[in-house]
Amino acid sequence: MALRDLFQRLSQAPTNPHTAPVSRQFDVADLYRGPVSDTAATGTGGGLPLDEKLRQAYFWIVNTAIISPHYDVEYNTEPPRSFVLGDSKSRLTLPSSQSYSSFVLLPLLTFATRRKCLFIGGPGRGKTASALLMGVLGGYPVREVRRAMLHGHPQMTIADLLGNPLPADLVNAQDIKDIRIAWRGWLDMRVKIIDEYNRIPTRTQSALLTVMGDNYAEIMDHIHECPEAAWFLTANDDQGGGTYQVIEALRDRIDVVVQALAFNPRFLSDLVTRIEERIRPEEVVPKQIIFTETEIDRLQDEIRTVALPVQVRRRLEFFTSQFEFCEVAGEQFEYKTKDTARLAGVEWATLTARDTGRDKIKDLGCQTRNGLSVRALMTIIHYAKAIAYFRGNPEVELEDLRQILPFVLFDKLVQDVDAPFFESPGNTAFRSDRVGWLRRVFDLSCAEYDRLNLDRDDPVAQLASEFRLGLDGVAESEVASRLVRIERLITDWARGNKLYGHLYDDMLKLKYLHQRYTNYLRWLKSR
């Protein structure tokens, strides 16, 4: 019994002693709170602040529950020590600041933001156990979490997934509206777990998509509204190794993908202890780190208040602009995108063979077959804010973006494995290491951003800032002047022979501004 208590012990020391308070939105009730009665600073009515409680949950899981000594989300306050090992010159880095295991951190951030996380990896690597822990953190008893977990199998029907009409009503009802539905209990849970989701038949996947995407279930014209929830799905293989191919729309609803890394046998003694003491981590979760529904709601609100600085946002914009542009996909300027070619069914090899004007190693867009969706960009922002909040910071840092981006884009950016980049010395491993590849691409994008000096010399940003001030009261002469500036800038850039993704997006922004000013000038003249 004493050893079980040891498993439930939490450190009394703060997990992040230099935490800065997270900025909150102004509440008029704050004017009436005194320094003694103010519980907002603690976040839990006299208990731990919610970000500290989240960190305590992380450290309990990573040090006690899930054996994951893989600190692959690295932060540094000073240059880290690194060592080169082996014939392939593998680099081992020792971070100089608090770093984290993605296998624990990303699910926890998913729990805090109520989004959707996919665990991938071989059988027996802790995927289901991690998902179970998230359900327990949400306040559900272990038995209820286990019973509510869906297990994908090839015979799963929509009725298995959502529920059944009551047999007596099917016999006696005069109208379809009179038929009652026995809905499945998992639909009302705020932590939803689906084990081996790629074994679910395609038709049933479509019903699951409605629940995941729109938070409602539908059977025989009956609608069941579902609460906002954190979703955790598992798959042994993310490359079609399940019984059924996962439909594209369902895959797109998944926000982050986390890989369960191999077990390190140096930690075998921990397994021996669990066997001898009959301890299951999900059954000994400390009560102090279990979140109420109200606390999870407040977690989301506090995460949203984390600021995204302009400098960080601009680098994300620049990175995003690298991938969608495809010069040979269309004649009209707006349709020169990879999505245009995809919708037309053009063979990828044919498309890349025609695209001969740019440096295919320098151009980051040549490494992918697609660009980024709005949903993917919103997910990046959500998780960037969440990891900054988790670290106790009031705003997102560039390193937060760099660390979170690979897990969000893991299956969103599709590699062109035949691209010259992957043939270059030292880059062949990126064909299989998608997390490392995405970090590398982001680093290259930031280096190009610095080379172009866009923090100090960004004429498109200056024109956009002027426009955001509004058009009310702007004189006709000023509008004409701005139109001339836009046209001169396009003329200057047109002198170059090469068109890259970031220039393409800038040109479209300039065209947008030109059109808005043109319409406004026409209105001024009509008066």
Secondary structure, DSSP 8 states (H G I E B T S, - for coil): -HHHHHHT---SS-SSTT---------GGGGG--TTT--TTTSSSSS--HHHHHHHHHHHIIIIIS------B---SS--EEEEETTTTEEEEE-SS--B-HHHHHHHHHHHHT-EEEEESSTTSSHHHHHHHHHHHTT--HHHHHHH-EE--TT--HHHHHEEE-HHHHHH-SSGGG--EEE-GGGG-SEEEEETGGGS-HHHHHHHHHHHHHSEEEETTEEEE----EEEEEES-SSS-SSS---HHHHHT--EEEE-----GGGHHHHHHHHHHT--GGGS--GGG---HHHHHHHHHHHHTSB--HHHHHHHHHHHTTTSB-TTS-SSGGG-BHHHHHHHT--HHHHHHH--SS-TTT-GGGGBS----HHHHHHHHHHHHHHHHHTT-SB--HHHHHHHHHHHSTTTS-B-TTSGGGGSTT-GGGGT-HHHHHHHHHHHHHHHHHHTTTTT--HHHHHHHHHHT-STT--HHHHHHHHHHHHHHHHHHHTSS---HHHHHHHHHHHHHHHHHHHHHHHHHH-
